Amino acid sequence: MARLSNANAVQAIRDREVFSNNSDTMIGRKRFAGWGDLPEGQRPVLHVHHIAYWVYSYGTPIAWVYDDGSAYMPAVRYTTTTDRQQKIVAEALCIPFRAEITVTPSEEL
């Protein structure tokens, strides 16, 4: 797994690369690794096997890309760090992001 700065994560996400940022708080994966603090109502409708790429922040998925190339970011705010990471992901996936729900994470790494 490549270790990247947040600045380099934009291209890694665009290229659907497996990566971890320098602090291990943001990770790009090709496999599902759990729901973390993502509220149930924000989880994907389609089965996780229809998702080709995941971006996690502190163990919670903050975005995913379906097999057909469409991307989704749950409208959830967690921490200041995750907020910065969500902006990186939104830029990489070329989708607007606006948090509508605030969740207090259960724990951080």
Steps between C-alpha positions, in 0.01 A plus 500: 500500500643835397540771765403841370463857614145634492602717202588186299186317610286684243671325209513168683123513552441596137713201397324273756834414659535321831670748733537630852579860585805576713303491826296188408178696553388487134516176303400405147393136468355263244325294767239575761645541851194568715259785567684678783286793617296533178130528594287215370284735290809618309618154399475391135178348375685260270696211651865580576610259225380762248753747633843503337681755716472639853654799676513476878572762765575370850348164406173646364419505127471861382457418130467210263498435128260249348592250229338729241733789597244710686616636834325580826596692812277470806384844619654453845741723695730340759816688598709789371753252360231296325348823364833581330518145365143522366599813307793308346270213405235733355766666285636163387157361410374831355185495708354767726502426870290653772455341840142489624556279807762534774621186674733486798747220421525218751880509492787619288816313409 
